[in-house]
């Protein structure tokens, strides 16, 4: 039997879609954001609503310049919206969870509906190792410029592999070759930042509990990620340098 709160929420679902200024008909929403109301949530919603990949996807469907972003302020609301709104991805902050729901349980439940990005204090990442290893969720440590990383993860989840492949192919054959450098940095550096950050976090928090072999493997991940990031930087810089000037007509 539904609680009174759940019944009220189910009646309000269609009215609470935040479309950043306009109404559209939809079969789902781009992202469901579960965060306590405030400047942080408003900032993330604004970033997602104007995200370049989300905008490209919505334009291809003829839906305008923005994507629909749904919001939830607490756990019951998040569950109800996830079940009803068919989001393409879900991003939520652990601050909306009640004391009797663990972060791992919440992430597992949300992963049944869509790919999940979890925002929480860095020390809680260890609770989600199995889900992270399985690729079911992404984790963003709530410190520093974490909203930029959260938006990048959402953007990646919104874009189908074929769209990324098509963009690489288009950039490679484009009349303006400098596009390729931008795509290279964007499509590789963003996920690479997540790989590097998570590996460094695991090393800093779990090193005393890891075997020497596990420590060595994580250090290898960090070293290779740093090397790859530097290679990408050099490649994109060289590509732009070679195509930044053109011979006189």
C-alpha positions as CSV (number, residue, x, y, z in Angstrom):
1,X,0.0,0.0,0.0
2,X,1.3,3.4,-0.9
3,X,2.0,6.0,1.8
4,X,0.3,9.3,1.7
5,X,3.6,11.0,0.5
6,X,4.0,8.5,-2.3
7,X,0.4,9.0,-3.5
8,X,0.8,12.8,-3.5
9,X,4.1,12.4,-5.4
10,X,2.5,10.2,-8.1
11,X,-0.1,12.9,-8.7
12,X,2.5,15.6,-9.0
13,X,5.0,13.9,-11.3
14,X,3.9,15.3,-14.6
15,X,3.8,18.9,-13.1
16,X,7.3,18.9,-11.6
17,X,9.3,18.4,-14.8
18,X,11.8,21.2,-15.0
19,X,12.2,22.0,-18.7
20,X,14.2,25.2,-18.1
21,X,11.5,27.5,-19.5
22,X,9.2,25.6,-21.8
23,X,6.9,22.6,-21.9
24,X,7.2,19.7,-24.3
25,X,5.7,16.3,-24.7
26,X,8.2,13.5,-23.9
27,X,8.6,9.8,-23.5
28,X,11.4,10.2,-20.9
29,X,13.7,12.8,-19.5
30,X,17.4,13.3,-20.1
31,X,18.4,13.3,-16.5
32,X,16.8,12.8,-13.1
33,X,18.6,14.9,-10.5
34,X,18.2,13.9,-6.8
35,X,19.6,16.6,-4.6
36,X,18.4,18.8,-1.8
37,X,17.2,22.1,-3.2
38,X,19.8,24.9,-3.1
39,X,22.5,26.7,-5.2
40,X,24.4,23.4,-5.8
41,X,21.4,21.7,-7.3
42,X,20.4,24.7,-9.3
43,X,23.9,25.0,-10.7
44,X,24.0,21.3,-11.8
45,X,20.5,21.5,-13.4
46,X,21.5,24.5,-15.3
47,X,24.7,22.8,-16.6
48,X,22.8,19.7,-17.6
49,X,20.0,21.6,-19.3
50,X,22.4,23.5,-21.5
51,X,24.9,20.7,-21.9
52,X,26.2,20.5,-25.5
53,X,25.6,16.7,-26.0
54,X,22.1,16.9,-24.5
55,X,21.4,19.8,-26.7
56,X,22.5,17.9,-29.8
57,X,20.4,14.9,-28.9
58,X,17.3,17.1,-28.3
59,X,17.8,19.0,-31.5
60,X,18.0,15.8,-33.5
61,X,14.6,14.8,-32.0
62,X,13.1,18.2,-32.8
63,X,12.5,19.1,-29.2
64,X,14.2,22.5,-29.1
65,X,17.4,23.7,-27.5
66,X,17.2,22.1,-24.1
67,X,16.6,18.7,-22.6
68,X,14.0,17.9,-19.9
69,X,15.6,17.7,-16.4
70,X,13.5,16.1,-13.6
71,X,14.3,16.8,-10.0
72,X,13.8,15.0,-6.7
73,X,14.4,16.4,-3.2
74,X,14.3,13.2,-1.1
75,X,14.5,9.4,-1.5
76,X,10.8,8.6,-1.9
77,X,10.5,11.3,-4.6
78,X,13.6,10.0,-6.4
79,X,12.2,6.4,-6.5
80,X,8.8,7.6,-7.8
81,X,10.3,9.7,-10.5
82,X,12.8,7.0,-11.6
83,X,10.0,4.5,-12.0
84,X,7.6,6.9,-13.9
85,X,9.8,9.2,-16.0
86,X,12.1,6.7,-17.8
87,X,15.2,8.9,-17.4
88,X,18.2,8.3,-19.6
89,X,20.5,8.7,-16.6
90,X,20.2,9.4,-12.9
91,X,22.5,11.6,-10.8
92,X,21.9,11.8,-7.0
93,X,23.6,13.1,-3.9
94,X,23.8,10.9,-0.8
95,X,22.4,13.8,1.3
96,X,18.8,12.9,0.2
97,X,19.0,9.4,1.6
98,X,17.2,8.5,4.8
99,X,19.3,6.9,7.6
100,X,17.9,3.4,7.0
101,X,19.0,3.3,3.3
102,X,22.7,2.6,2.6
103,X,24.4,4.3,-0.3
104,X,25.1,1.0,-2.0
105,X,21.4,-0.1,-1.7
106,X,20.2,3.2,-3.1
107,X,22.7,3.0,-6.0
108,X,21.7,-0.5,-6.8
109,X,18.0,0.4,-6.9
110,X,18.5,3.4,-9.1
111,X,20.7,1.3,-11.5
112,X,17.7,-0.8,-12.3
113,X,16.2,2.2,-14.0
114,X,19.2,3.9,-15.7
115,X,22.9,4.5,-15.5
116,X,23.7,6.2,-12.2
117,X,26.1,8.9,-11.1
118,X,26.5,9.1,-7.4
119,X,27.8,12.2,-5.6
120,X,29.0,11.6,-2.0
121,X,32.0,12.3,0.3
122,X,35.1,10.6,-1.0
123,X,35.3,8.3,2.0
124,X,32.1,6.6,0.8
125,X,33.4,5.5,-2.5
126,X,34.7,2.2,-0.9
127,X,31.0,1.2,-0.3
128,X,30.4,1.2,-4.1
129,X,33.5,-0.8,-5.3
130,X,31.4,-3.7,-6.7
131,X,29.1,-1.4,-8.6
132,X,31.9,0.7,-9.9
133,X,33.8,-2.4,-11.1
134,X,30.7,-3.6,-12.9
135,X,30.4,-0.2,-14.7
136,X,26.8,0.2,-13.4
137,X,27.6,3.6,-11.7
138,X,30.0,6.5,-11.7
139,X,31.2,8.1,-8.5
140,X,31.9,11.8,-8.0
141,X,33.6,12.9,-4.8
142,X,31.8,15.9,-3.3
143,X,34.7,18.3,-3.0
144,X,36.2,21.1,-5.1
145,X,34.8,21.6,-8.6
146,X,32.8,18.3,-8.4
147,X,29.9,19.6,-10.4
148,X,32.0,19.9,-13.6
149,X,32.9,16.2,-13.3
150,X,29.3,15.2,-12.5
151,X,28.1,17.0,-15.6
152,X,30.8,15.3,-17.7
153,X,29.7,11.9,-16.5
154,X,26.1,12.7,-17.2
155,X,27.0,13.9,-20.7
156,X,28.9,10.7,-21.4
157,X,25.9,8.6,-20.2
158,X,23.6,10.6,-22.5
159,X,25.5,9.9,-25.6
160,X,25.2,6.6,-27.4
161,X,28.4,4.9,-28.6
162,X,27.3,5.4,-32.2
163,X,27.0,9.2,-31.7
164,X,30.6,9.3,-30.4
165,X,31.9,7.2,-33.2
166,X,30.1,9.4,-35.8
167,X,31.6,12.5,-34.2
168,X,35.1,11.2,-34.4
169,X,34.6,10.2,-38.0
170,X,33.1,13.6,-38.9
171,X,35.9,15.5,-37.1
172,X,38.5,13.5,-38.9
173,X,37.1,14.3,-42.3
174,X,35.9,17.8,-41.6
175,X,37.0,20.8,-43.5
176,X,38.2,22.4,-40.2
177,X,40.7,19.8,-38.9
178,X,41.0,21.7,-35.5
179,X,37.6,20.1,-34.6
180,X,39.4,16.8,-34.2
181,X,41.6,18.2,-31.4
182,X,38.5,19.4,-29.5
183,X,36.8,16.0,-29.8
184,X,40.0,14.2,-28.8
185,X,40.3,16.2,-25.6
186,X,36.6,16.1,-24.8
187,X,35.8,12.4,-25.5
188,X,39.0,11.0,-23.9
189,X,40.1,13.4,-21.3
190,X,36.7,13.5,-19.5
191,X,36.4,9.8,-18.8
192,X,40.2,9.6,-18.3
193,X,39.9,12.2,-15.5
194,X,37.4,10.0,-13.8
195,X,39.7,6.9,-14.1
196,X,42.7,8.8,-12.7
197,X,40.7,10.4,-9.9
198,X,39.1,7.1,-8.8
199,X,42.4,5.2,-8.9
200,X,44.2,7.9,-6.9
201,X,41.3,7.9,-4.4
202,X,41.5,4.1,-3.9
203,X,45.2,4.3,-3.3
204,X,44.9,7.1,-0.8
205,X,42.1,5.5,1.2
206,X,42.6,1.7,0.9
207,X,46.4,1.4,0.6
208,X,46.8,-0.1,4.1
209,X,44.2,-2.8,3.4
210,X,45.5,-3.8,0.0
211,X,48.0,-6.4,-0.9
212,X,51.3,-5.3,-2.4
213,X,50.1,-6.7,-5.8
214,X,46.9,-4.7,-5.7
215,X,48.8,-1.5,-4.8
216,X,51.2,-2.1,-7.7
217,X,48.3,-2.6,-10.1
218,X,46.5,0.6,-9.0
219,X,49.8,2.5,-9.2
220,X,50.1,1.2,-12.8
221,X,46.6,2.4,-13.6
222,X,47.6,5.9,-12.3
223,X,50.9,6.0,-14.2
224,X,49.3,4.9,-17.5
225,X,46.4,7.3,-17.1
226,X,48.9,10.2,-16.5
227,X,50.9,9.1,-19.5
228,X,47.8,8.8,-21.7
229,X,46.6,12.2,-20.6
230,X,50.0,13.8,-21.5
231,X,49.9,12.0,-24.9
232,X,46.5,13.3,-25.7
233,X,47.5,16.8,-24.7
234,X,50.6,16.7,-27.0
235,X,48.6,15.2,-29.9
236,X,45.8,17.8,-29.7
237,X,48.3,20.6,-29.3
238,X,50.3,19.5,-32.3
239,X,47.1,19.0,-34.4
240,X,46.0,22.5,-33.6
241,X,49.5,23.9,-34.3
242,X,49.6,22.3,-37.7
243,X,46.2,23.6,-38.7
244,X,46.1,27.0,-36.9
245,X,47.6,28.8,-39.9
246,X,46.8,28.4,-43.5
247,X,48.9,29.4,-46.6
248,X,47.8,32.8,-48.2
249,X,45.2,32.5,-50.9
